[in-house]
Amino acid sequence: MFQDILVYSIVISAIAYTILKIIQSLSSKQKTGCGGCSGCDIKQELLKKGEKSSHDCSCQSV
């Protein structure tokens, strides 16, 4: 009985976390092509120059 309750609570927590992250990703629209990537050197250079970044950044952490 206790194990069932524990498993159900973990599954419900995981589902709630997933739904929360999906809602956050859909509601936060990034204005740059990089999508808020802080590690992109090209984006940083464009921001320093005062230009809007249309760079489609693919600098995902591997």
Summary of the structure (lengths in Angstrom):
residues: 62
radius of gyration: 18.7
end to end distance: 40.9
largest distance: 61.8
contacts: 111
relative contact order: 0.13
helix: 55%
strand: 0%
